[in-house]
Amino acid sequence: MSWRSWLLAAATTAFLVAVMAYFSGAFHEDAASPVRALHDVAGEHVTITAEEVPVFEPVPGTVNATDETLVGSRILATITKMHVRAGDRVEQGDLLVEFDDSAQKSVLAQRQQAEASSAAALEEARLARDRAIKLFESGNLSRADYDRALTSHRVLEAEYERARRAVAEAQAQLDYTRIVAPMSGTVVDRYAEAGDTAVPGQALLRLFNPGRLRVEALLRESLISRVQQGQEIEARIGALDIRVPAVVEEIVPSADPGSRSFLIKALLPKQADLYPGMFARLDIPLGVREQILIPEAALVRSGQLIFVYVEGEKGPERRAVRIGPGGPGTVEVISGLTDGDVVIVPTDAESLS
């Protein structure tokens, strides 16, 4: 390599070192020193007070419905009408689905006729039994005829009961051709249309109660001791940008062997525009820690370093600090200040940087 190449490489290296030294504050007087004595700093004096603040760990979860049901068919029949669609609000007892009921009505009519015939035969047997009792008591009827009359009545009585139960069964089958809402709620999904053939057990609609939603989340085993049933914790719904109180309703007393986590369910208050499946976070309380907040105007930046002015034994001092997020107009001091320090909020921080 020629001497010119060496000279260019050395100049480039020197330039980069100078740039890095500048941004680190090396060209500011005593910038690297965490504490620097000053002659005078004009500004408001603020006494620092450390406050205890609660500490939380956010745990991701999912909003689910507490009351949710699948509405299905109990019979094999053709759907004639679907009265609701996804998103509709229904009340308990509202008609949801209708089936073709011609077969069920025919069966019911046949069994009602059989019941009427059985009732007539039973009435005739009852009259015969009553006559047989009177004749037997007067000695004008043999024991065998008397027993036959009683037996005939009991047989027809059993047949009538069987016919009556058959009518009740046919009526139930007819009732199954009309599905009503088992609870008040909102239709989430609709799985069939008019003209489809429904089979027993097939889900046709899914309902949930929007007034009872909860967050279900998995807690690692080290956090499970931090919550208990009935405890109120904060839930955050990011999509709605809200924080709401949630009450721990259930803690499943068994950890998942794979993740070593416990399932907890926290009941949410009624909230508009909140639906099952939405993402949520539960803030699990971990205890308290000390927090020091100072006015954001007290910060003075020098290169990439951040300082504040503190009233020391020999006058104002410049002290390096590490900061974190705070509240409106304030920042949290993570290190560099202690409880009782007096911070000076300079009136002209630019001239002191």
Secondary structure, 3 states (H helix, E strand, C coil): CCHHHHHHHHHHHHHHHHHHHHHCCCCCCCCCCCEEECCCCCEEEEECCCEEEEEEEEEEEEEEECCEEEEECCCCEEEEEECCCCCCEECCCCEEEEECCHHHHHHHHHHHHHHHHHHHHHHHHHHHHHHHHHHHHHCCCCHHHHHHHHHHHHHHHHHHHHHHHHHHHHHHHHHCCEEECCCCEEEEEECCCCCCEECCCCEEEEEECCCCEEEEEEEECCCHHHCCCCCEEEEEECCCCEEEEEEEEEECCCCECCCCEEEEEEECCCCCCCCCCCEEEEEEEEEEEEECEEEHHHCEEECCEEEEEEEECCEEEEEECEEEECCCCEEEEEECCCCCCEEEEECCHHHHC
